[in-house]
Amino acid sequence: MANEVSAEQLAAFKKELDTRVTVERPRIQEVLKATRADGDLSEHGDYSSAREEQGENESRIQELERLIASAKVSES
């Protein structure tokens, strides 16, 4: 099913996707790597927070990919 969007909306989706993949994903991975190095993860709130943030980021990436793939630019 195609989603009608303006050219500006499509560009914004693409920009957000690029930022989430090239900036946010590596940043979160670094936080996870650093917190793993700190030891016991069961008592590490920063690790849990980073895992939650990672899940939210990956969900949004998937949503944006679906939106972009099914987008139909409206003729306005």
ROVEXNU-747711 format. One line per field, with one value per atom (N, C-alpha, C, CB): x, y, z; residue in three letters; atom name. Coordinates in steps of 0.05 Angstrom, whole numbers, padded with zeros to 5 digits. Atoms other than C-alpha are relative to their C-alpha. Glycine has a CB too. Example, Ala and Ser with C-alpha at 12.3 -4.5 7.8 and 13.67 -1.06 7.14 Angstrom:
BEGIN
c1 (00018, 00246, 00018, -00020, -00016, 00273, -00015, 00009)
c2 (-00024, -00090, 00024, 00001, -00024, -00021, 00022, 00009)
c3 (00000, 00156, 00000, 00025, -00001, 00143, 00014, -00029)
aa (ALA, ALA, ALA, ALA, SER, SER, SER, SER)
at (N, CA, C, CB, N, CA, C, CB)
end
This chain:
BEGIN
c1 (00017, 00000, 00018, -00019, -00016, 00029, -00009, -00001, 00005, 00034, 00005, 00017, -00004, 00023, 00014, -00027, -00016, 00075, 00009, 00024, -00011, 00102, 00030, -00004, -00029, 00172, 00016, 00009, -00014, 00193, -00001, -00012, 00003, 00166, 00018, -00029, -00017, 00202, 00029, -00005, -00028, 00267, 00006, 00005, -00004, 00257, 00003, -00023, -00002, 00246, 00027, -00022, -00026, 00309, 00022, 00004, -00021, 00350, 00000, -00005, 00001, 00325, 00011, -00029, -00010, 00339, 00031, -00011, -00029, 00410, 00013, 00007, -00010, 00422, -00001, -00015, 00003, 00396, 00019, -00029, -00018, 00438, 00030, -00006, -00028, 00503, 00010, 00005, -00009, 00504, -00010, -00011, 00012, 00456, 00008, -00030, -00006, 00468, 00029, -00004, -00028, 00545, 00003, 00019, -00003, 00538, -00011, -00016, 00012, 00492, 00018, -00028, -00018, 00539, 00024, 00008, -00024, 00597, -00008, 00010, 00010, 00556, -00002, -00027, 00002, 00540, 00027, -00016, -00027, 00612, 00014, 00017, -00013, 00636, -00013, -00002, 00013, 00584, 00006, -00030, -00008, 00600, 00027, -00001, -00027, 00672, 00000, 00018, 00001, 00650, -00007, -00020, 00004, 00632, -00029, 00008, 00025, 00568, -00023, -00005, 00021, 00512, -00027, -00003, 00025, 00456, -00006, -00001, 00004, 00467, 00009, 00016, -00011, 00486, -00023, 00022, 00023, 00430, 00007, -00008, -00007, 00469, -00002, 00028, 00002, 00472, -00029, 00013, 00029, 00397, -00012, -00015, 00010, 00383, 00009, 00009, -00011, 00428, -00014, 00030, 00014, 00394, -00028, -00001, 00027, 00326, 00001, -00012, -00003, 00350, 00006, 00022, -00007, 00379, -00025, 00021, 00025, 00312, -00018, -00014, 00017, 00275, 00011, -00002, -00013, 00326, -00004, 00030, 00003, 00323, -00029, 00009, 00028, 00247, -00007, -00018, 00005, 00246, 00013, 00010, -00013, 00296, -00017, 00028, 00017, 00251, -00025, -00008, 00024, 00190, 00007, -00011, -00008, 00227, 00005, 00024, -00005, 00250, -00026, 00017, 00027, 00178, -00014, -00018, 00013, 00152, 00013, 00003, -00014, 00205, -00006, 00031, 00005, 00195, -00028, 00005, 00028, 00120, -00009, -00018, 00008, 00121, -00007, 00022, 00008, 00086, -00002, -00027, -00001, 00102, -00025, 00026, 00025, 00038, 00006, -00018, -00002, 00029, -00015, -00010, 00014, 00013, 00012, 00002)
c2 (-00024, 00000, 00025, 00000, -00024, 00067, 00021, 00011, -00022, 00124, 00026, -00001, -00026, 00192, 00019, 00012, -00020, 00241, 00022, -00014, -00021, 00307, -00006, 00028, 00003, 00311, 00008, 00016, -00009, 00348, -00021, 00026, 00021, 00293, -00024, -00009, 00022, 00240, 00006, -00007, -00008, 00279, -00001, 00028, 00001, 00286, -00029, 00015, 00028, 00211, -00011, -00017, 00010, 00196, 00012, 00008, -00013, 00246, -00013, 00031, 00012, 00217, -00029, -00001, 00027, 00146, 00000, -00014, -00002, 00166, 00006, 00021, -00008, 00199, -00023, 00024, 00023, 00139, -00023, -00010, 00022, 00090, 00008, -00008, -00007, 00129, 00015, 00018, -00014, 00169, -00014, 00029, 00012, 00140, -00029, 00003, 00029, 00066, -00003, -00015, 00003, 00072, 00012, 00013, -00012, 00118, -00019, 00027, 00018, 00069, -00025, -00009, 00023, 00011, 00006, -00008, -00008, 00049, 00001, 00027, -00001, 00061, -00029, 00014, 00027, -00013, -00013, -00016, 00011, -00032, 00010, 00007, -00012, 00015, -00011, 00031, 00009, -00008, -00030, 00004, 00029, -00082, -00002, -00014, 00001, -00067, 00007, 00019, -00008, -00040, -00023, 00021, 00024, -00110, -00009, 00007, 00013, -00137, 00015, -00003, -00013, -00120, -00001, -00012, 00003, -00143, 00023, -00026, -00023, -00083, 00026, -00004, -00024, -00033, 00014, -00009, -00015, 00017, 00013, 00022, -00012, 00050, -00020, 00012, 00021, -00016, -00005, -00026, 00004, -00027, 00023, -00004, -00023, 00043, 00000, 00026, 00000, 00036, -00022, -00005, 00022, -00031, 00009, -00025, -00010, 00002, 00020, 00013, -00021, 00061, -00014, 00020, 00015, 00011, -00012, -00022, 00011, -00024, 00020, -00014, -00022, 00041, 00010, 00023, -00010, 00064, -00020, 00005, 00020, -00002, -00002, -00027, 00000, -00001, 00023, 00001, -00023, 00069, -00003, 00026, 00004, 00050, -00018, -00014, 00018, -00007, 00015, -00024, -00015, 00039, 00019, 00016, -00019, 00091, -00014, 00016, 00015, 00039, -00008, -00025, 00007, 00015, 00024, -00013, -00024, 00086, 00009, 00023, -00009, 00104, -00019, 00002, 00020, 00039, 00002, -00028, -00001, 00049, 00029, -00012, -00028, 00125, 00006, 00019, -00010, 00157, 00030, -00013, -00030, 00231, 00011, 00012, -00012, 00270, 00024, 00009, -00022, 00320, 00024, -00009, -00024, 00383, 00025, 00000)
c3 (00000, 00000, 00000, 00024, 00003, -00021, 00020, -00029, -00018, 00028, -00016, 00026, 00014, -00004, 00019, -00010, -00015, 00021, -00018, 00015, 00016, -00002, -00004, 00014, 00005, -00031, 00024, -00025, -00024, 00032, 00022, 00010, -00020, 00077, -00007, 00002, 00008, 00037, 00005, -00030, -00005, 00041, 00030, -00011, -00029, 00116, 00010, 00014, -00007, 00123, -00007, -00013, 00009, 00083, 00017, -00029, -00016, 00124, 00028, 00002, -00026, 00190, -00001, 00010, 00002, 00166, -00002, -00025, 00003, 00145, 00027, -00020, -00026, 00213, 00020, 00011, -00019, 00252, -00007, -00001, 00007, 00212, 00003, -00029, 00000, 00206, 00025, -00024, -00024, 00271, 00025, -00001, -00025, 00323, 00005, -00001, -00003, 00310, 00010, -00026, -00010, 00318, 00028, -00020, -00026, 00378, 00022, 00002, -00019, 00414, 00003, -00009, -00001, 00396, 00017, -00028, -00017, 00428, 00029, -00009, -00027, 00491, 00011, 00003, -00008, 00494, 00005, -00020, -00002, 00483, 00025, -00025, -00024, 00538, 00025, -00001, -00024, 00588, 00004, -00001, -00003, 00573, 00013, -00027, -00011, 00590, 00030, -00016, -00028, 00658, 00018, 00004, -00017, 00683, 00001, 00027, -00005, 00713, -00012, 00030, 00015, 00665, 00014, -00027, -00014, 00711, 00018, 00016, -00018, 00756, -00014, 00026, 00014, 00702, -00015, -00020, 00011, 00688, -00027, 00019, 00026, 00631, -00023, 00001, 00020, 00594, -00007, 00010, 00005, 00602, -00016, 00026, 00014, 00579, -00029, 00013, 00027, 00518, -00016, 00001, 00014, 00500, -00008, 00017, 00006, 00504, -00023, 00025, 00021, 00462, -00027, 00007, 00024, 00412, -00013, 00006, 00010, 00406, -00013, 00022, 00011, 00395, -00026, 00020, 00025, 00343, -00023, 00005, 00021, 00305, -00010, 00010, 00008, 00306, -00019, 00025, 00016, 00278, -00028, 00014, 00026, 00224, -00018, 00004, 00016, 00202, -00010, 00017, 00008, 00202, -00023, 00025, 00022, 00160, -00026, 00009, 00024, 00111, -00013, 00006, 00011, 00102, -00012, 00022, 00010, 00095, -00027, 00021, 00024, 00043, -00023, 00005, 00021, 00004, -00012, 00011, 00010, -00001, -00006, 00021, 00004, -00009, -00029, 00010, 00026, -00067, 00003, -00011, -00002, -00076, -00012, -00013, 00009, -00081, -00018, 00024, 00019, -00137, 00010, -00028, -00012, -00099, -00011, 00030)
aa (MET, MET, MET, MET, ALA, ALA, ALA, ALA, ASN, ASN, ASN, ASN, GLU, GLU, GLU, GLU, VAL, VAL, VAL, VAL, SER, SER, SER, SER, ALA, ALA, ALA, ALA, GLU, GLU, GLU, GLU, GLN, GLN, GLN, GLN, LEU, LEU, LEU, LEU, ALA, ALA, ALA, ALA, ALA, ALA, ALA, ALA, PHE, PHE, PHE, PHE, LYS, LYS, LYS, LYS, LYS, LYS, LYS, LYS, GLU, GLU, GLU, GLU, LEU, LEU, LEU, LEU, ASP, ASP, ASP, ASP, THR, THR, THR, THR, ARG, ARG, ARG, ARG, VAL, VAL, VAL, VAL, THR, THR, THR, THR, VAL, VAL, VAL, VAL, GLU, GLU, GLU, GLU, ARG, ARG, ARG, ARG, PRO, PRO, PRO, PRO, ARG, ARG, ARG, ARG, ILE, ILE, ILE, ILE, GLN, GLN, GLN, GLN, GLU, GLU, GLU, GLU, VAL, VAL, VAL, VAL, LEU, LEU, LEU, LEU, LYS, LYS, LYS, LYS, ALA, ALA, ALA, ALA, THR, THR, THR, THR, ARG, ARG, ARG, ARG, ALA, ALA, ALA, ALA, ASP, ASP, ASP, ASP, GLY, GLY, GLY, GLY, ASP, ASP, ASP, ASP, LEU, LEU, LEU, LEU, SER, SER, SER, SER, GLU, GLU, GLU, GLU, HIS, HIS, HIS, HIS, GLY, GLY, GLY, GLY, ASP, ASP, ASP, ASP, TYR, TYR, TYR, TYR, SER, SER, SER, SER, SER, SER, SER, SER, ALA, ALA, ALA, ALA, ARG, ARG, ARG, ARG, GLU, GLU, GLU, GLU, GLU, GLU, GLU, GLU, GLN, GLN, GLN, GLN, GLY, GLY, GLY, GLY, GLU, GLU, GLU, GLU, ASN, ASN, ASN, ASN, GLU, GLU, GLU, GLU, SER, SER, SER, SER, ARG, ARG, ARG, ARG, ILE, ILE, ILE, ILE, GLN, GLN, GLN, GLN, GLU, GLU, GLU, GLU, LEU, LEU, LEU, LEU, GLU, GLU, GLU, GLU, ARG, ARG, ARG, ARG, LEU, LEU, LEU, LEU, ILE, ILE, ILE, ILE, ALA, ALA, ALA, ALA, SER, SER, SER, SER, ALA, ALA, ALA, ALA, LYS, LYS, LYS, LYS, VAL, VAL, VAL, VAL, SER, SER, SER, SER, GLU, GLU, GLU, GLU, SER, SER, SER, SER)
at (N, CA, C, CB, N, CA, C, CB, N, CA, C, CB, N, CA, C, CB, N, CA, C, CB, N, CA, C, CB, N, CA, C, CB, N, CA, C, CB, N, CA, C, CB, N, CA, C, CB, N, CA, C, CB, N, CA, C, CB, N, CA, C, CB, N, CA, C, CB, N, CA, C, CB, N, CA, C, CB, N, CA, C, CB, N, CA, C, CB, N, CA, C, CB, N, CA, C, CB, N, CA, C, CB, N, CA, C, CB, N, CA, C, CB, N, CA, C, CB, N, CA, C, CB, N, CA, C, CB, N, CA, C, CB, N, CA, C, CB, N, CA, C, CB, N, CA, C, CB, N, CA, C, CB, N, CA, C, CB, N, CA, C, CB, N, CA, C, CB, N, CA, C, CB, N, CA, C, CB, N, CA, C, CB, N, CA, C, CB, N, CA, C, CB, N, CA, C, CB, N, CA, C, CB, N, CA, C, CB, N, CA, C, CB, N, CA, C, CB, N, CA, C, CB, N, CA, C, CB, N, CA, C, CB, N, CA, C, CB, N, CA, C, CB, N, CA, C, CB, N, CA, C, CB, N, CA, C, CB, N, CA, C, CB, N, CA, C, CB, N, CA, C, CB, N, CA, C, CB, N, CA, C, CB, N, CA, C, CB, N, CA, C, CB, N, CA, C, CB, N, CA, C, CB, N, CA, C, CB, N, CA, C, CB, N, CA, C, CB, N, CA, C, CB, N, CA, C, CB, N, CA, C, CB, N, CA, C, CB, N, CA, C, CB, N, CA, C, CB, N, CA, C, CB, N, CA, C, CB, N, CA, C, CB, N, CA, C, CB, N, CA, C, CB, N, CA, C, CB)
end
